[in-house]
Amino acid sequence: MNALGRHLLMELEDCNEEILNDLEALRETLLTAATEAGATVMGESFHRFAPHGISGVVIIAESHLFIHTWPEYGYAAADIFTCGTSVQPEKAAELLIEKLGAKRHSMQEIRRGTRIAEHATSG
């Protein structure tokens, strides 16, 4: 099946609570995940919430990596959206699981732009 992009939706549970509330550690983790996956980093934005929790995005030429954390629950939601075939989003996902110390995780992949991609190759 042809698609314009791959979108990985991740549930990361029983994570290291300190890392989930460490803005700099999360920033470095997402930047490393992007480069290890073969993406081109274009920018970033992170925000710390009070009393805890962080949201952050790394913008890549191929789309984005996003994370929201709930340290008080040991939980993070992440999504990795990549376009084209040069980036390997699974590598970014594996690194997030490892660096956040997730004892449990689940991941769903959604293929984006399938109808457009099919039309482009058939036309």
C-alpha positions in Angstrom: 0.0 0.0 0.0 1.4 3.4 -1.0 1.3 6.2 1.4 2.6 9.8 1.7 3.6 9.2 5.4 3.7 7.0 8.4 2.3 8.1 11.7 3.3 6.1 14.8 1.1 6.7 17.9 2.8 5.6 21.1 1.7 4.8 24.6 4.6 4.7 27.0 3.8 3.4 30.5 5.7 2.8 33.7 8.4 5.2 32.6 11.2 6.8 34.6 9.3 9.7 36.3 12.4 11.9 36.7 13.2 11.7 32.9 9.5 12.5 32.2 9.9 15.8 34.1 13.4 16.7 32.8 12.9 19.1 29.9 16.6 19.0 28.8 16.7 15.1 28.9 13.5 14.9 26.8 14.8 17.5 24.4 18.0 15.6 23.9 16.1 12.3 23.6 13.8 13.6 20.9 16.6 15.3 18.9 18.7 12.1 19.1 15.7 10.0 18.0 15.1 12.2 15.0 18.7 12.1 13.8 19.1 8.3 14.5 16.0 7.7 12.4 17.6 9.6 9.5 15.5 12.8 9.7 16.5 16.4 9.1 15.9 18.5 12.2 14.5 21.9 11.4 13.4 23.2 14.8 12.1 22.5 18.2 9.8 23.8 21.0 9.3 22.5 24.5 7.2 23.7 27.5 7.3 22.7 31.1 4.0 22.7 33.0 3.5 23.4 36.7 3.7 21.5 38.9 4.9 18.8 36.4 4.7 17.5 32.9 6.3 18.5 29.6 5.1 18.9 26.0 7.6 19.1 23.2 8.0 18.9 19.5 10.9 18.4 17.2 10.1 19.6 13.7 11.8 17.6 11.0 11.8 18.3 7.2 9.9 15.0 7.0 7.2 16.1 9.6 7.5 15.9 13.4 8.2 14.0 16.7 5.9 15.0 19.6 5.7 14.1 23.2 3.4 14.9 26.2 4.4 13.6 29.6 2.5 12.9 32.9 5.4 12.2 35.3 2.9 11.7 38.2 1.6 8.6 36.3 4.8 7.5 34.8 3.2 8.0 31.4 4.0 9.6 28.1 2.1 9.9 24.8 4.3 10.3 21.7 3.8 10.5 18.0 6.2 10.3 15.2 5.1 11.3 11.8 7.4 10.9 8.8 6.9 11.5 5.1 8.8 9.8 2.3 10.9 6.7 2.5 14.3 7.9 3.8 13.3 8.1 7.5 12.9 5.0 9.7 10.4 6.0 12.4 10.8 2.7 14.2 14.3 3.6 15.1 13.0 6.8 16.8 10.3 4.8 18.6 12.8 2.2 19.9 15.0 5.0 21.3 12.1 6.7 23.1 11.1 3.4 24.7 14.7 2.8 25.9 15.5 6.3 27.0 12.3 6.8 28.9 12.6 3.5 30.6 9.1 2.4 29.5 8.4 -1.0 31.1 5.2 -1.3 28.9 4.4 0.3 25.6 2.1 0.0 22.7 2.3 1.5 19.2 -0.2 1.9 16.4 0.8 2.9 12.9 -1.4 4.9 10.6 -0.5 5.2 6.9 -1.3 8.8 5.9 -2.3 10.0 2.5 -3.0 6.6 1.0 -5.7 7.7 -1.4 -3.5 10.6 -2.7 -0.5 8.3 -3.1 -2.5 5.7 -5.0 -3.9 8.4 -7.3 -0.4 9.8 -7.9 1.1 6.4 -8.9 -1.9 5.4 -11.1 -2.3 8.7 -13.0 
